[in-house]
Amino acid sequence: MSNSSSAVNTKNDITRVMLWCIPRSTSTAFLKCMTYVPNTLAWYEPYITCYIYSKYGIHRKNVFEFWRKIQGVDIKDNDDHLLDIEGGGYLASQTKYSWLKKQLEAMPAGKKMIFCKDLSWSVDGHYEDMPSGFQHTFLIRNPFLTFDSWKRVINRGIDDDKKLQLGDLPVFYMPKGSFFKEQYNLYKYAKDTLGQNPPIVDTDELLANPVGVMKAYCKAIGVPYSDDYLRWEPGNQCHDKLWIIPKEQLYAQHMGNEWHEVTFKSTCFGSPRKCPDREDLPEDVVYYADLCMEYYEEMYANRLKPL
């Protein structure tokens, strides 16, 4: 199978790319990197934020109740605290998938690429609401590393007597297919139904060889590569000023959400983490990793090779 695929362009020669991810896969750093491709309009997780926070959806109330119960945090179930947030945000509470589709399909003046990163399970069962004219690409990671990191970040700040097992997580933090099946299904849809050859990047290979992998990725989506993309300024400039990002996400970052703390302090891609031995991992991490390994391995076999 070929390791490259031409990007899907629409009128005015705007390159449109979706990066579909699983949690804890360095996807925010990836978006930060691609933001610096000249004349790029970058979107941060519009579908998953709509999935969780939209007043038209089914998860908003449950998300707030979950975190009140687990962390004792008084999360405000209204938009009043969001209205004065500065930056390029919009209210995810007011969105629907159909609105996001139209926004992503728009023709922004002066832009040569629209690049959107999102979480794969957010569109499971809603492929008709994905924007047309986009090249679908995927970011994968070894399930052992994924679930180990996910469990640790979910439990950050939670008292020891309330620590969560992965099986305790509600569907908006652990979908039925445990992230990997939803990502695999979307990959197969892009390949078999849309007729694309989706570029796949493995997170740990990217971290081990960012130059080689990003050269291959840029070639696959049809944009020039530059080493300049691999160095950036630390801080929150991207999500405050450069990204199109929901105000709910801006608020979470301004209130000290630590999920992306390392990324926003970074100036480049970090080093890969050695995969722990299964004997050193919690039973639930091993269980879900084993459950998902077949999906990861097939996509890994078709990943981009570094140039």
C-alpha positions in Angstrom: 0.0 0.0 0.0 1.2 3.5 -0.8 2.3 5.7 2.1 1.1 8.9 0.6 -2.2 10.4 -0.5 -3.0 13.6 -2.2 -5.0 16.1 -0.2 -8.6 16.7 -1.2 -8.9 20.3 -2.4 -12.1 22.3 -3.0 -12.6 25.5 -5.0 -10.0 28.2 -4.6 -7.4 25.5 -3.9 -7.8 25.5 -0.2 -6.3 22.3 1.3 -8.6 20.9 3.9 -7.4 18.3 6.4 -8.9 16.5 9.4 -6.6 14.9 11.9 -8.6 12.2 13.8 -7.1 11.2 17.1 -7.4 9.2 20.3 -6.8 10.7 23.7 -3.2 11.2 25.0 -1.7 11.0 21.5 0.2 14.3 21.4 -2.6 15.7 19.1 -2.6 19.2 20.6 1.2 19.5 20.0 0.5 18.2 16.5 -2.1 21.0 15.9 0.3 23.5 17.4 2.9 22.4 14.9 0.5 22.6 11.9 -0.7 26.0 13.0 2.5 27.5 11.7 2.2 26.3 8.2 1.7 29.6 6.4 -1.9 30.8 5.8 -3.5 28.0 7.9 -6.8 28.3 9.7 -6.6 25.8 12.6 -9.6 24.3 14.4 -9.4 22.8 17.9 -11.8 19.8 18.6 -15.1 21.3 17.4 -17.0 18.0 17.2 -16.0 16.5 20.6 -16.8 19.8 22.4 -20.2 19.9 20.7 -20.7 16.2 21.6 -20.0 17.0 25.3 -21.3 20.5 25.8 -24.0 21.3 23.3 -27.4 22.0 24.9 -28.9 20.1 21.9 -27.0 16.9 22.8 -27.4 14.3 25.5 -24.2 14.6 27.5 -24.0 18.1 28.8 -25.9 17.5 32.1 -24.2 14.2 32.7 -20.7 15.7 32.3 -21.4 18.4 34.9 -22.9 15.9 37.3 -20.0 13.5 36.9 -17.4 16.1 37.8 -19.4 17.6 40.6 -19.6 14.1 42.1 -16.0 13.0 41.5 -14.1 16.2 42.1 -16.5 18.3 44.0 -16.0 21.1 41.5 -18.9 23.6 41.2 -19.0 23.5 37.4 -21.4 26.2 36.1 -24.2 24.8 34.0 -24.7 28.0 32.0 -22.8 30.3 29.7 -22.6 33.4 31.8 -19.0 32.8 32.9 -18.0 32.3 29.2 -19.3 35.4 27.6 -16.4 37.7 28.5 -13.6 35.4 27.5 -11.4 37.0 25.0 -10.0 35.1 22.0 -11.4 33.5 18.9 -13.8 31.3 20.6 -17.5 30.4 20.1 -20.0 28.8 22.4 -20.1 25.0 21.9 -23.3 24.9 24.0 -25.0 26.7 21.1 -23.7 24.4 18.3 -24.9 21.5 16.4 -22.9 19.2 14.1 -24.7 20.6 11.1 -23.4 24.1 12.0 -19.9 22.9 12.4 -20.0 21.2 9.0 -21.0 24.5 7.3 -18.3 26.4 9.2 -15.6 24.0 8.2 -16.8 24.0 4.6 -16.6 27.8 4.4 -14.1 29.7 2.3 -12.0 31.8 4.7 -10.3 34.8 3.0 -6.6 34.6 2.6 -6.2 31.0 3.8 -4.6 28.2 1.9 -5.3 25.4 4.4 -7.9 24.5 6.9 -6.6 22.1 9.5 -8.9 20.6 12.1 -7.9 18.1 14.8 -10.6 16.2 16.7 -11.4 13.0 18.6 -12.5 10.1 16.4 -15.4 8.9 18.5 -17.2 12.3 18.4 -18.5 11.5 14.9 -19.3 7.8 15.4 -22.7 7.3 13.9 -22.7 10.8 12.4 -20.4 10.6 9.4 -23.0 12.5 7.3 -22.2 15.6 9.5 -18.5 15.5 8.7 -17.4 18.3 6.4 -17.0 17.5 2.7 -13.8 18.2 0.7 -11.4 17.1 3.5 -8.5 14.7 3.5 -8.9 12.5 6.5 -5.8 11.7 8.4 -5.2 9.8 11.6 -3.0 9.9 14.7 -2.6 6.6 16.5 -0.7 5.4 19.6 0.1 2.1 21.3 -2.9 1.2 23.5 -0.8 0.4 26.5 0.6 3.9 26.5 -2.8 5.5 25.7 -4.8 3.9 28.4 -2.0 4.2 31.0 -1.8 8.0 30.3 -5.6 8.3 30.1 -6.2 6.7 33.5 -3.6 8.9 35.1 -4.9 12.2 33.7 -8.5 11.3 34.4 -7.6 10.7 38.1 -5.5 13.8 38.4 -6.7 15.9 41.4 -9.1 13.1 42.6 -8.8 11.9 46.2 -7.4 8.4 46.6 -10.6 6.9 47.8 -12.4 8.2 44.6 -9.8 7.1 42.1 -11.5 5.7 39.0 -11.0 2.5 37.0 -11.3 2.8 33.3 -14.4 0.7 33.4 -16.0 3.2 35.7 -15.9 6.0 33.1 -19.1 7.2 31.4 -19.5 7.0 27.7 -18.3 10.5 27.0 -14.9 9.6 28.5 -14.8 6.0 27.4 -17.0 5.2 24.4 -18.2 1.7 23.7 -15.4 0.9 21.3 -12.8 2.2 23.8 -11.6 4.9 21.3 -9.7 2.5 19.0 -12.7 0.8 17.4 -14.3 4.1 16.7 -11.1 5.4 15.1 -10.6 2.2 13.1 -14.2 2.4 11.8 -13.7 6.0 10.7 -10.4 5.0 9.0 -12.3 2.2 7.1 -15.0 4.6 6.2 -12.5 7.1 4.8 -10.8 4.4 2.9 -13.6 2.2 1.7 -16.5 4.6 1.3 -14.8 7.9 0.5 -12.0 6.2 -1.6 -9.2 7.9 0.3 -5.8 6.5 1.3 -5.7 8.1 4.8 -2.2 9.1 6.0 -1.6 7.6 9.5 1.0 8.9 11.9 2.1 6.9 14.9 2.7 9.2 17.9 5.8 7.5 19.3 7.4 7.3 15.9 6.6 11.0 15.4 8.3 11.8 18.8 11.3 9.7 17.9 11.7 11.2 14.5 9.7 14.4 14.1 11.6 15.6 11.0 11.2 12.4 9.1 7.6 11.8 10.0 6.5 15.4 9.5 8.2 15.5 6.1 6.2 12.4 5.1 3.0 13.9 6.5 3.3 17.2 4.8 4.0 15.4 1.5 0.9 13.2 2.0 -1.4 16.2 2.6 0.2 18.3 -0.2 1.8 21.1 1.7 5.5 22.2 1.7 7.5 21.0 4.7 9.7 23.3 6.8 11.9 22.7 9.8 10.3 25.9 11.2 7.1 24.0 12.0 9.0 22.0 14.6 9.8 24.9 16.9 7.3 27.2 18.5 7.0 29.6 21.3 5.8 28.4 24.8 2.5 29.6 26.1 -1.2 29.8 25.2 -0.9 32.0 22.2 -2.3 29.3 19.9 -5.6 28.7 21.6 -6.0 32.3 22.7 -5.3 34.0 19.4 -4.7 31.6 16.5 -7.1 28.7 16.8 -10.9 28.6 16.3 -11.7 27.0 19.6 -14.9 26.7 21.8 -15.1 29.1 24.7 -15.6 26.1 26.9 -12.1 24.9 26.1 -10.6 28.4 26.5 -12.3 28.6 30.0 -10.9 25.2 31.0 -7.4 26.2 30.0 -7.6 29.6 31.8 -8.9 27.9 34.9 -5.8 25.7 35.1 -6.8 22.6 33.2 -3.6 20.5 33.3 -4.5 18.1 30.5 -2.4 20.1 28.0 0.0 21.7 30.5 3.1 20.1 29.0 2.1 21.0 25.4 1.5 24.7 26.2 4.9 24.9 28.0 6.7 23.1 25.2 8.7 24.5 22.3 8.9 21.3 20.3 7.8 17.7 20.2 8.9 15.8 23.3 10.7 12.5 23.6 8.8 9.2 23.2 8.0 7.3 26.4 9.1 3.7 26.7 6.2 1.4 26.8 5.9 -0.2 30.3 5.9 -4.0 30.7 2.4 -5.3 31.0 3.3 -6.7 34.4 3.9 -3.1 35.6 0.5 -1.8 34.5 -2.8 -1.8 36.2 -5.2 -4.6 35.3 -7.7 -2.3 33.7 -5.1 -0.7 31.5 -3.9 -4.1 30.3 -7.5 -5.3 29.7 -8.4 -2.4 27.5 -5.1 -2.4 25.7 -5.5 -6.0 24.8 -9.0 -5.4 23.7 -7.9 -2.7 21.3 -4.6 -4.0 20.0 -5.9 -5.5 16.8 -7.3 -2.1 15.6 -4.1 -0.3 16.4 -1.9 -3.0 14.8 -3.8 -2.9 11.4 -3.6 0.9 11.3 0.1 0.8 12.4 0.9 -1.5 9.5 -0.4 1.1 7.1 1.2 4.1 8.8 3.4 6.7 7.0 7.0 5.8 6.9 9.5 8.6 7.8 11.3 10.3 4.9 
